[in-house]
Amino acid sequence: MEKNKTYVKATSDIFIKYMFGSDTPKSNSLALSFINSVLKNSDFPVMTKIIQKNPFNYREYVDDKLSVLDIEVEDENHKLYNIEVQSTGNTYFRNRALYYWAKLYTSQFSTGDLYEYLMPAIGINILNFTLFPELAKFHNYFILIEGREREYVLTNQMVIHFLEISKVEGTERSSKMERWLLYLKVEGTDNEMLKILLETDKDLQTAHELYTAFNSNDKLRRYALSREKAENDRLHFLSMARKEGLQEGLEKGELVDKHNVLIRLLQIKFDLKEEERKFILSVTDFKKLDAALDGVVTANDKESVLGILK
């Protein structure tokens, strides 16, 4: 790899989308390998083929650095799978994961459809942070069971997997899923572990080829790095909000609260003039706040501020 060149992390959501969701023979093969490794590790039946439901298209995301990039596939039995990757988070990601699963499950339902035709939806969350410090395993999955009779499962329609990369150690390479997570952890570091993984696993060799191709594409690489910067800025503003006691306003989600939080954060960083503050507050349609910020802050800063309010 070239020296003095900033490489996108393998856990970047845009690279994961590129690797598993491009609807090419290589991408589909890797997505199948990865999902099956998760299914096998939790004793669920594996699948034989996948259909991409929303294939990766760079042009769809180039102007939106804060869009959610998810991967949705369907297997030969019409079960739905959603792969999400998250670099930072806290305990509230459990709620977010449930919300993602609910969106996936309800996406197959139209007015007049019969509930008996709903197919299982499986959420797979790749986490680059520790969500369950009290659990030693790096792979935990959850299903709906009866509160007292734990062996009684309400339905097989919901399964949510959590894969915590931070818990994977270099000595754990016995299963396919362990190798996949370890690969995501060490890719781009040029260390000895990556070499060992690539020598013993053809799927990871293909993944490394795609990683190299991704970072060789300047447009994709710059886009991914700009998404990472936008996310870091968003987290910085959230941290500022917490310090200023504005977290409650962020969590309520009401228009007036979001206006007040936005104004306070802008004042903290940009020292707004009174007329600028009044102008932004005068916007009644929250979606038009984007335009209201034009000329007040830079394009990058506007993007970062609005990102915390999505």
DRENTORTI-438191 format. One line per 3 residues: their letters; for each residue x negated, y, z negated of N, C-alpha, C, O. Coordinates in steps of 0.02 Angstrom, whole numbers, plus 50000, padded with zeros to 5 digits. Example, Ala and Ser with C-alpha at 12.3 -4.5 7.8 and 13.67 -1.06 7.14 Angstrom:
2
AS	49340/49716/49610/49385/49775/49610/49340/49835/49610/49288/49834/49577  49358/49888/49646/49316/49947/49643/49355/50002/49606/49330/50057/49598
***
This chain:
310
MEK	49959/49940/50000/50000/50000/50000/49956/50063/50000/49901/50063/49973  49983/50116/50030/49945/50178/50036/49937/50211/49968/49983/50212/49927  49878/50237/49957/49866/50274/49896/49897/50344/49902/49906/50369/49957
NKT	49912/50374/49845/49940/50441/49842/50008/50447/49875/50029/50502/49893  50042/50392/49883/50109/50392/49912/50158/50368/49858/50147/50317/49826  50212/50406/49849/50261/50388/49798/50308/50335/49826/50342/50347/49876
YVK	50310/50278/49793/50352/50223/49816/50417/50220/49776/50418/50233/49716  50470/50202/49811/50535/50194/49778/50533/50130/49736/50505/50079/49757  50562/50133/49677/50565/50075/49634/50610/50022/49664/50659/50038/49698
ATS	50594/49959/49652/50636/49904/49678/50704/49904/49645/50751/49874/49672  50710/49936/49587/50775/49940/49552/50815/50002/49573/50867/50016/49544  50790/50038/49622/50828/50096/49648/50893/50070/49679/50892/50021/49716
DIF	50948/50104/49665/51012/50080/49691/51014/50081/49768/51047/50038/49798  50980/50128/49799/50981/50132/49871/50941/50074/49902/50959/50048/49955  50886/50055/49869/50849/49997/49895/50888/49932/49885/50889/49890/49929
IKY	50920/49924/49827/50961/49865/49815/51016/49860/49867/51030/49806/49893  51047/49917/49883/51099/49919/49934/51070/49900/50002/51101/49862/50039  51012/49925/50017/50977/49910/50080/50958/49836/50084/50966/49805/50137
MFG	50935/49808/50029/50911/49739/50029/50969/49688/50030/50965/49639/50067  51021/49701/49991/51075/49652/49985/51137/49669/50027/51180/49626/50037  51142/49731/50051/51205/49751/50083/51200/49776/50154/51244/49813/50176
SDT	51147/49759/50190/51138/49786/50257/51174/49746/50312/51175/49767/50370  51203/49689/50294/51238/49646/50342/51195/49625/50400/51216/49627/50458  51133/49606/50385/51087/49577/50433/51073/49506/50409/51086/49490/50351
PKS	51047/49462/50452/51031/49394/50430/50987/49392/50367/51000/49353/50322  50936/49434/50365/50891/49434/50307/50927/49458/50244/50922/49428/50191  50964/49513/50252/50999/49542/50195/51052/49495/50168/51057/49485/50107
NSL	51091/49464/50212/51143/49418/50190/51113/49356/50157/51140/49330/50108  51056/49333/50183/51023/49275/50154/50999/49291/50083/51005/49249/50038  50972/49351/50073/50947/49370/50007/51004/49382/49958/51000/49363/49900
ALS	51059/49412/49982/51117/49422/49938/51145/49356/49916/51164/49347/49858  51149/49309/49963/51173/49242/49947/51128/49208/49895/51152/49178/49847  51062/49215/49905/51014/49185/49859/51020/49215/49790/51021/49179/49740
FIN	51026/49282/49787/51029/49315/49722/51093/49298/49684/51091/49280/49625  51150/49303/49718/51214/49289/49685/51217/49217/49663/51240/49202/49608  51195/49171/49705/51195/49100/49686/51150/49087/49626/51165/49043/49586
SVL	51095/49124/49620/51051/49115/49563/51087/49135/49498/51077/49104/49446  51129/49186/49502/51168/49208/49444/51222/49156/49428/51233/49139/49370  51256/49132/49480/51309/49083/49470/51282/49018/49442/51310/48989/49396
KNS	51226/48996/49469/51195/48934/49445/51172/48940/49373/51178/48893/49334  51146/48997/49355/51121/49008/49287/51177/49009/49236/51164/49002/49176  51239/49019/49259/51297/49020/49213/51344/48962/49226/51401/48962/49203
DFP	51319/48912/49263/51356/48850/49275/51421/48859/49314/51470/48823/49303  51422/48909/49359/51479/48917/49405/51460/48888/49472/51401/48885/49489  51510/48866/49511/51496/48839/49578/51463/48893/49622/51482/48951/49621
VMT	51414/48872/49661/51380/48918/49706/51421/48925/49771/51466/48885/49783  51403/48974/49811/51439/48984/49874/51393/48969/49933/51332/48964/49925  51423/48962/49992/51384/48942/50051/51375/48998/50101/51329/48996/50143
KII	51418/49048/50098/51411/49105/50144/51443/49167/50114/51484/49162/50068  51425/49225/50141/51454/49287/50117/51477/49330/50175/51451/49324/50231  51525/49373/50161/51548/49424/50209/51539/49491/50175/51565/49503/50121
QKN	51502/49536/50207/51491/49603/50179/51556/49644/50187/51583/49649/50242  51580/49672/50132/51641/49712/50133/51629/49786/50147/51672/49818/50177  51572/49812/50128/51554/49882/50143/51479/49887/50158/51441/49909/50116
PFN	51459/49865/50218/51388/49863/50236/51354/49930/50228/51385/49983/50234  51290/49927/50215/51249/49987/50206/51245/50027/50271/51231/49999/50324  51257/50092/50266/51251/50138/50322/51220/50201/50295/51253/50240/50261
YRE	51157/50212/50312/51120/50269/50285/51156/50335/50299/51156/50379/50256  51185/50342/50357/51216/50406/50376/51276/50423/50332/51294/50481/50326  51307/50372/50301/51364/50385/50257/51343/50418/50192/51385/50450/50159
YVD	51280/50412/50172/51259/50435/50107/51208/50492/50108/51192/50521/50057  51182/50508/50168/51126/50554/50173/51142/50622/50143/51097/50656/50118  51205/50644/50145/51223/50710/50118/51250/50707/50047/51272/50758/50020
DKL	51250/50648/50017/51278/50642/49950/51230/50602/49906/51232/50541/49905  51187/50638/49872/51135/50606/49832/51161/50575/49767/51124/50541/49732  51225/50589/49751/51251/50564/49688/51308/50515/49698/51344/50498/49650
SVL	51318/50491/49760/51371/50443/49772/51354/50376/49740/51295/50360/49728  51406/50337/49725/51396/50271/49695/51385/50221/49751/51426/50214/49796  51329/50186/49747/51312/50137/49798/51325/50067/49769/51284/50042/49730
DIE	51379/50036/49788/51393/49969/49764/51391/49920/49822/51395/49939/49880  51384/49858/49804/51381/49804/49854/51440/49758/49842/51447/49731/49787  51482/49750/49891/51540/49707/49886/51536/49653/49940/51529/49667/49999
VED	51541/49591/49918/51540/49535/49965/51597/49487/49948/51623/49487/49893  51614/49447/49996/51666/49396/49988/51637/49329/50008/51600/49324/50058  51653/49276/49970/51627/49211/49988/51677/49172/50031/51729/49198/50049
ENH	51661/49110/50045/51702/49069/50090/51771/49053/50061/51816/49034/50097  51778/49061/49995/51842/49049/49962/51879/49114/49947/51929/49113/49911  51854/49170/49974/51885/49236/49967/51877/49266/49897/51911/49314/49881
KLY	51833/49238/49857/51816/49270/49794/51775/49333/49809/51737/49335/49857  51785/49385/49768/51751/49449/49778/51694/49457/49728/51701/49440/49669  51639/49485/49751/51581/49497/49709/51558/49569/49717/51557/49596/49772
NIE	51540/49599/49661/51516/49668/49661/51449/49670/49625/51444/49646/49568  51398/49697/49658/51331/49704/49627/51318/49778/49614/51322/49819/49660  51303/49794/49552/51287/49862/49532/51218/49862/49499/51199/49813/49466
VQS	51180/49915/49509/51116/49922/49475/51116/49988/49438/51139/50039/49464  51091/49986/49376/51091/50046/49334/51023/50051/49299/51002/50004/49265  50990/50108/49307/50923/50116/49278/50925/50140/49206/50881/50121/49166
TGN	50975/50181/49188/50980/50206/49120/51052/50200/49096/51098/50197/49137  51061/50200/49031/51129/50196/49006/51130/50183/48932/51078/50178/48899  51190/50177/48905/51200/50163/48835/51259/50115/48828/51280/50084/48877
TYF	51284/50108/48768/51336/50059/48755/51399/50071/48796/51438/50024/48807  51410/50133/48819/51470/50148/48858/51468/50117/48928/51519/50116/48963  51410/50090/48947/51408/50057/49012/51453/49995/49013/51473/49973/49066
RNR	51467/49968/48955/51513/49911/48951/51581/49931/48979/51612/49893/49016  51605/49991/48961/51668/50016/48987/51663/50028/49062/51710/50014/49100  51607/50055/49082/51597/50070/49153/51598/50006/49195/51627/50004/49249
ALY	51566/49953/49169/51564/49890/49204/51635/49861/49210/51652/49832/49262  51674/49868/49158/51743/49845/49160/51783/49884/49211/51825/49856/49247  51771/49948/49215/51805/49991/49264/51786/49970/49336/51830/49966/49379
YWA	51723/49957/49347/51701/49934/49413/51735/49868/49432/51758/49859/49489  51739/49823/49383/51772/49759/49397/51846/49771/49413/51872/49740/49460  51879/49814/49376/51950/49827/49387/51962/49856/49457/52010/49838/49491
KLY	51918/49901/49479/51924/49929/49546/51917/49875/49599/51954/49874/49648  51870/49830/49588/51859/49775/49635/51920/49729/49638/51942/49709/49691  51946/49713/49579/52003/49666/49575/52066/49696/49607/52100/49662/49645
TSQ	52080/49760/49592/52141/49791/49619/52134/49811/49692/52184/49826/49724  52073/49812/49718/52064/49833/49788/52096/49784/49836/52110/49802/49893  52109/49723/49814/52138/49673/49859/52214/49672/49856/52247/49633/49891
FST	52243/49717/49815/52316/49715/49804/52350/49773/49841/52329/49830/49835  52402/49756/49878/52443/49806/49913/52515/49800/49889/52535/49747/49864  52553/49853/49896/52623/49852/49875/52660/49795/49910/52657/49787/49971
GDL	52694/49756/49870/52732/49700/49898/52695/49634/49896/52725/49581/49908  52630/49636/49881/52592/49574/49878/52612/49534/49816/52635/49561/49766  52602/49469/49820/52617/49425/49764/52553/49416/49722/52499/49409/49749
YEY	52561/49417/49656/52504/49411/49612/52467/49345/49620/52408/49339/49606  52504/49295/49643/52473/49229/49651/52419/49228/49704/52377/49183/49707  52419/49279/49747/52370/49282/49801/52306/49321/49781/52259/49324/49820
LMP	52306/49349/49721/52246/49383/49698/52190/49333/49686/52200/49281/49654  52132/49348/49712/52074/49304/49705/52028/49329/49649/52030/49388/49632  51987/49284/49620/51941/49304/49567/51894/49360/49590/51874/49362/49648
AIG	51877/49403/49544/51828/49456/49556/51771/49449/49506/51783/49441/49446  51710/49451/49530/51651/49439/49488/51606/49500/49492/51584/49519/49546  51593/49531/49434/51548/49588/49431/51479/49566/49409/51472/49529/49361
INI	51428/49589/49445/51358/49574/49428/51322/49640/49418/51315/49679/49465  51298/49653/49357/51266/49716/49340/51192/49705/49325/51174/49671/49278  51150/49735/49367/51078/49732/49356/51058/49794/49316/51066/49850/49339
LNF	51032/49783/49256/51017/49838/49211/50943/49845/49198/50909/49796/49180  50918/49906/49207/50847/49919/49192/50840/49951/49124/50794/49989/49111  50887/49935/49080/50885/49957/49011/50918/49903/48969/50950/49858/48996
TLF	50911/49906/48904/50939/49855/48859/51009/49876/48836/51017/49926/48802  51058/49837/48855/51127/49850/48836/51148/49811/48775/51189/49834/48735  51120/49751/48767/51138/49708/48711/51076/49690/48670/51049/49635/48676
PEL	51052/49737/48629/50992/49724/48589/51001/49666/48540/50953/49635/48519  51064/49653/48521/51078/49600/48473/51078/49531/48505/51079/49480/48470  51076/49527/48572/51075/49464/48608/51006/49453/48638/50980/49497/48673
AKF	50977/49395/48626/50909/49381/48649/50905/49366/48724/50856/49382/48756  50958/49336/48751/50957/49316/48821/50960/49377/48868/50992/49427/48852  50926/49370/48925/50927/49425/48973/50987/49419/49021/51001/49465/49059
HNY	51021/49362/49019/51081/49353/49060/51139/49336/49014/51140/49283/48983  51187/49380/49011/51248/49368/48972/51308/49381/49017/51308/49428/49057  51359/49339/49011/51419/49349/49051/51480/49341/49007/51479/49307/48956
FIL	51535/49374/49028/51595/49378/48986/51656/49358/49027/51663/49374/49086  51701/49321/48993/51764/49299/49023/51820/49312/48973/51807/49331/48916  51882/49303/48994/51939/49314/48950/51957/49249/48914/51975/49199/48946
IEG	51952/49249/48848/51968/49190/48809/52017/49208/48752/52025/49266/48735  52049/49158/48725/52095/49168/48669/52055/49186/48606/52002/49158/48593  52082/49234/48567/52045/49260/48511/52027/49209/48458/51974/49214/48428
RER	52070/49160/48445/52057/49110/48393/52034/49043/48423/51989/49011/48397  52066/49023/48478/52047/48961/48511/51998/48978/48567/52017/48983/48625  51936/48988/48549/51886/49014/48596/51875/48971/48657/51851/48995/48708
EYV	51893/48907/48653/51883/48864/48711/51939/48872/48763/51934/48846/48818  51992/48909/48745/52048/48919/48790/52037/48983/48831/52035/49038/48804  52030/48974/48896/52018/49030/48942/52084/49053/48972/52121/49012/49000
LTN	52097/49117/48967/52160/49144/48994/52164/49136/49069/52215/49115/49096  52110/49153/49104/52109/49150/49177/52037/49150/49201/51992/49173/49166  52027/49124/49261/51960/49124/49291/51952/49184/49339/51905/49187/49377
QMV	52000/49231/49335/52000/49288/49381/51947/49340/49365/51929/49379/49408  51923/49340/49304/51874/49391/49285/51811/49361/49255/51814/49320/49209  51754/49380/49283/51689/49364/49255/51645/49426/49266/51641/49452/49321
IHF	51612/49449/49213/51567/49505/49219/51498/49484/49192/51492/49466/49134  51448/49488/49236/51380/49469/49218/51338/49531/49204/51346/49583/49237  51293/49526/49154/51246/49579/49139/51176/49548/49140/51162/49500/49105
LEI	51132/49576/49181/51063/49552/49187/51016/49608/49164/51010/49659/49196  50983/49597/49108/50941/49648/49078/50867/49634/49095/50836/49590/49066  50842/49673/49142/50774/49662/49166/50722/49672/49110/50670/49640/49109
SKV	50737/49718/49065/50689/49733/49011/50673/49673/48968/50621/49672/48935  50717/49623/48967/50706/49564/48924/50668/49508/48959/50651/49458/48928  50655/49516/49024/50621/49463/49062/50546/49468/49050/50516/49521/49058
EGT	50516/49412/49032/50445/49409/49020/50410/49375/49079/50441/49338/49116  50346/49388/49085/50308/49360/49141/50302/49285/49141/50289/49254/49192  50312/49255/49083/50306/49182/49077/50369/49146/49099/50370/49085/49106
ERS	50424/49185/49111/50488/49154/49127/50498/49153/49203/50520/49203/49233  50481/49096/49233/50488/49090/49306/50519/49023/49326/50515/49003/49384  50550/48989/49278/50575/48922/49291/50637/48922/49335/50647/48875/49374
SKM	50680/48972/49329/50742/48974/49368/50737/49026/49423/50697/49073/49419  50779/49018/49473/50781/49065/49529/50798/49135/49504/50769/49184/49526  50847/49140/49458/50867/49205/49434/50812/49239/49395/50803/49300/49400
ERW	50775/49201/49356/50718/49230/49320/50668/49259/49368/50641/49314/49357  50655/49223/49423/50606/49248/49473/50633/49311/49507/50595/49357/49521  50698/49312/49521/50727/49371/49552/50720/49433/49507/50699/49486/49531
LLY	50736/49426/49444/50733/49483/49398/50660/49504/49386/50646/49564/49381  50616/49456/49382/50546/49471/49373/50519/49508/49434/50478/49554/49428  50541/49486/49493/50521/49521/49555/50542/49594/49553/50502/49638/49569
LKV	50605/49607/49535/50630/49676/49532/50591/49717/49481/50584/49777/49489  50565/49684/49430/50528/49718/49377/50458/49737/49399/50433/49790/49380  50425/49695/49440/50354/49707/49455/50342/49731/49526/50286/49751/49542
EGT	50391/49728/49570/50380/49749/49639/50355/49822/49642/50379/49865/49606  50307/49832/49686/50279/49899/49695/50221/49915/49649/50193/49969/49652  50203/49867/49606/50149/49879/49558/50083/49848/49580/50031/49862/49550
DNE	50086/49807/49632/50025/49774/49657/49989/49734/49603/49927/49730/49603  50026/49705/49556/49992/49667/49504/49991/49593/49521/50019/49571/49571  49957/49556/49479/49947/49485/49490/50012/49446/49489/50019/49397/49525
MLK	50059/49467/49447/50123/49432/49443/50161/49434/49509/50191/49384/49529  50160/49491/49542/50194/49496/49607/50163/49447/49657/50199/49415/49695  50098/49442/49655/50064/49395/49700/50086/49324/49687/50097/49286/49734
ILL	50091/49305/49624/50112/49237/49606/50184/49224/49630/50198/49171/49658  50228/49272/49620/50297/49265/49640/50304/49256/49716/50341/49214/49740  50266/49296/49753/50271/49294/49826/50242/49229/49854/50263/49205/49906
ETD	50193/49201/49819/50162/49138/49842/50207/49078/49832/50199/49027/49865  50255/49084/49785/50295/49026/49766/50369/49030/49787/50407/48983/49776  50390/49086/49816/50461/49094/49831/50470/49130/49898/50453/49189/49905
KDL	50498/49095/49947/50506/49123/50014/50557/49180/50015/50549/49229/50052  50609/49175/49974/50659/49229/49971/50627/49293/49947/50642/49347/49973  50583/49288/49898/50549/49348/49873/50499/49375/49923/50486/49435/49924
QTA	50471/49331/49964/50428/49355/50018/50468/49398/50066/50445/49451/50088  50529/49376/50082/50573/49415/50126/50593/49480/50093/50594/49533/50125  50607/49478/50028/50625/49538/49991/50567/49588/49993/50579/49648/50001
HEL	50506/49564/49986/50447/49607/49988/50439/49638/50057/50419/49696/50063  50454/49600/50110/50451/49628/50178/50500/49686/50185/50484/49737/50215  50560/49677/50159/50610/49730/50163/50589/49791/50120/50601/49848/50140
YTA	50559/49777/50063/50535/49832/50020/50482/49873/50056/50482/49934/50053  50437/49838/50089/50383/49872/50126/50412/49913/50183/50392/49970/50195  50461/49883/50219/50493/49918/50275/50531/49980/50250/50530/50032/50282
FNS	50564/49973/50194/50603/50029/50165/50557/50087/50149/50572/50144/50167  50501/50073/50116/50455/50126/50097/50415/50154/50155/50385/50207/50150  50415/50118/50211/50381/50142/50271/50426/50188/50311/50403/50223/50356
NDK	50491/50187/50295/50539/50231/50328/50544/50295/50288/50575/50297/50235  50514/50348/50313/50510/50411/50275/50578/50439/50257/50587/50468/50203  50627/50432/50302/50693/50459/50289/50726/50422/50231/50753/50454/50185
LRR	50723/50357/50232/50752/50317/50178/50716/50330/50112/50747/50338/50060  50650/50332/50115/50610/50342/50055/50624/50410/50024/50634/50415/49963  50626/50462/50065/50639/50529/50038/50710/50534/50010/50721/50565/49959
YAL	50757/50501/50044/50826/50502/50020/50830/50468/49951/50862/50493/49906  50797/50411/49945/50799/50374/49881/50766/50415/49825/50791/50417/49769  50710/50448/49841/50676/50488/49790/50718/50549/49771/50717/50569/49713
SRE	50754/50578/49819/50796/50635/49803/50855/50614/49760/50878/50652/49717  50881/50553/49771/50934/50526/49728/50908/50516/49656/50943/50531/49608  50847/50492/49652/50818/50482/49585/50809/50549/49549/50822/50554/49489
KAE	50787/50600/49586/50779/50666/49556/50847/50694/49534/50853/50721/49479  50898/50685/49576/50965/50710/49559/50990/50676/49496/51022/50708/49454  50977/50610/49489/50999/50574/49430/50961/50597/49368/50990/50604/49314
NDR	50896/50609/49376/50856/50633/49319/50880/50702/49297/50883/50717/49237  50897/50745/49346/50923/50811/49330/50990/50806/49293/51003/50842/49246  51032/50759/49316/51097/50749/49285/51088/50729/49212/51122/50755/49167
LHF	51041/50683/49199/51028/50661/49131/51000/50718/49088/51014/50722/49029  50960/50761/49120/50933/50818/49084/50988/50865/49062/50988/50889/49005  51036/50879/49106/51092/50922/49089/51135/50890/49034/51160/50925/48990
LSM	51144/50824/49038/51182/50791/48985/51148/50798/48918/51180/50808/48867  51081/50792/48919/51043/50800/48857/51051/50870/48830/51058/50880/48770  51050/50920/48875/51061/50989/48854/51130/50997/48824/51140/51033/48775
ARK	51179/50964/48855/51248/50970/48831/51254/50942/48760/51288/50971/48718  51221/50886/48748/51224/50855/48681/51192/50902/48630/51218/50911/48574  51136/50932/48648/51101/50976/48602/51143/51037/48586/51141/51065/48531
EGL	51183/51059/48636/51223/51119/48626/51292/51103/48598/51335/51147/48591  51303/51039/48581/51367/51019/48552/51424/51019/48602/51482/51029/48583  51409/51008/48666/51460/51010/48718/51481/50941/48743/51519/50936/48791
QEG	51455/50889/48712/51469/50822/48736/51544/50806/48735/51569/50771/48780  51580/50831/48685/51651/50817/48682/51687/50843/48743/51732/50810/48769  51668/50902/48766/51699/50930/48826/51686/50888/48887/51730/50881/48930
LEK	51626/50861/48892/51610/50818/48948/51652/50755/48948/51673/50732/49001  51664/50728/48889/51699/50664/48884/51775/50671/48893/51808/50624/48914  51802/50731/48876/51874/50740/48883/51897/50739/48956/51949/50710/48972
GEL	51857/50770/48999/51873/50767/49070/51927/50815/49093/51945/50813/49152  51954/50858/49049/52006/50905/49070/51973/50964/49106/51915/50980/49094  52013/50996/49150/51985/51049/49191/51955/51105/49150/51899/51127/49163
VDK	51991/51128/49100/51967/51184/49061/51903/51166/49024/51858/51208/49019  51899/51105/48999/51839/51084/48963/51779/51080/49011/51724/51100/48994  51792/51053/49071/51738/51047/49119/51713/51115/49141/51653/51125/49151
HNV	51760/51163/49149/51740/51231/49165/51694/51259/49111/51641/51287/49126  51715/51251/49049/51677/51280/48994/51608/51248/48987/51558/51282/48974  51606/51181/48996/51542/51146/48992/51496/51169/49048/51437/51182/49038
LIR	51525/51174/49108/51485/51196/49165/51457/51266/49154/51397/51278/49165  51500/51311/49132/51477/51380/49120/51422/51382/49068/51372/51417/49077  51431/51345/49013/51382/51346/48959/51315/51318/48982/51262/51346/48966
LLQ	51317/51264/49021/51255/51235/49045/51220/51283/49094/51159/51289/49093  51259/51315/49136/51229/51362/49183/51199/51422/49146/51146/51447/49165  51232/51444/49093/51205/51499/49054/51139/51480/49021/51093/51520/49017
IKF	51137/51418/48997/51076/51394/48963/51016/51396/49011/50962/51417/48993  51028/51373/49072/50972/51366/49118/50964/51426/49164/50907/51443/49182  51019/51458/49184/51014/51508/49237/51031/51580/49214/51025/51626/49253
DLK	51052/51589/49151/51067/51655/49125/51116/51691/49171/51100/51742/49201  51177/51663/49175/51228/51690/49220/51248/51762/49202/51250/51781/49143  51262/51800/49254/51290/51866/49244/51364/51859/49229/51395/51808/49246
EEE	51394/51910/49199/51464/51907/49179/51510/51898/49239/51558/51859/49236  51496/51933/49295/51539/51926/49354/51533/51856/49384/51582/51830/49411  51474/51826/49380/51466/51758/49406/51504/51708/49362/51535/51662/49388
RKF	51502/51719/49297/51539/51675/49251/51614/51680/49264/51648/51628/49267  51640/51740/49272/51711/51750/49284/51732/51720/49351/51786/51691/49357  51688/51726/49401/51704/51700/49467/51712/51625/49465/51759/51598/49494
ILS	51667/51590/49431/51670/51517/49426/51731/51496/49386/51766/51448/49405  51745/51531/49332/51803/51515/49291/51869/51527/49328/51920/51498/49310  51868/51570/49378/51929/51585/49414/51950/51530/49461/52007/51529/49486
VTD	51906/51483/49474/51922/51428/49519/51968/51379/49483/51948/51350/49432  52028/51370/49509/52076/51325/49476/52072/51254/49502/52090/51207/49467  52048/51246/49563/52040/51179/49592/51969/51157/49579/51922/51184/49607
FKK	51961/51107/49536/51894/51086/49516/51851/51065/49576/51790/51074/49575  51884/51037/49627/51846/51015/49686/51813/51074/49722/51765/51064/49759  51838/51134/49710/51811/51193/49744/51754/51225/49705/51725/51275/49726
LDA	51738/51195/49648/51682/51222/49609/51617/51219/49649/51571/51259/49640  51613/51169/49692/51554/51162/49735/51542/51227/49772/51487/51254/49771  51594/51252/49805/51588/51314/49843/51576/51374/49797/51542/51421/49815
ALD	51606/51371/49737/51600/51427/49690/51528/51437/49667/51509/51492/49647  51488/51384/49670/51419/51389/49647/51372/51414/49701/51315/51431/49687  51395/51415/49764/51353/51438/49819/51331/51510/49806/51372/51553/49791
GVV	51267/51522/49811/51240/51589/49800/51226/51604/49728/51194/51654/49712  51250/51561/49683/51238/51571/49612/51176/51533/49590/51134/51559/49553  51170/51471/49612/51112/51430/49597/51087/51399/49661/51121/51403/49712
TAN	51028/51369/49659/51001/51337/49719/51041/51275/49736/51078/51249/49694  51033/51251/49797/51070/51192/49820/51054/51132/49776/51099/51094/49758  50990/51122/49760/50970/51065/49719/50999/51070/49649/51023/51020/49621
DKE	50997/51130/49620/51023/51139/49552/51099/51131/49551/51127/51105/49504  51132/51155/49604/51204/51147/49608/51222/51073/49610/51269/51052/49577  51185/51036/49648/51197/50964/49654/51189/50929/49586/51228/50885/49569
SVL	51138/50950/49549/51124/50920/49484/51179/50937/49434/51201/50893/49396  51201/51000/49434/51252/51020/49386/51317/50985/49400/51349/50959/49354  51338/50985/49463/51402/50953/49481/51400/50879/49469/51452/50847/49457
GIL	51339/50850/49471/51334/50778/49460/51357/50755/49392/51383/50700/49384  51348/50797/49341/51369/50777/49274/51444/50780/49265/51470/50753/49217  51478/50813/49312/51550/50822/49305/51589/50774/49348/51651/50778/49350
K	51555/50729/49383/51591/50681/49425/51618/50625/49383/51649/50579/49409
***
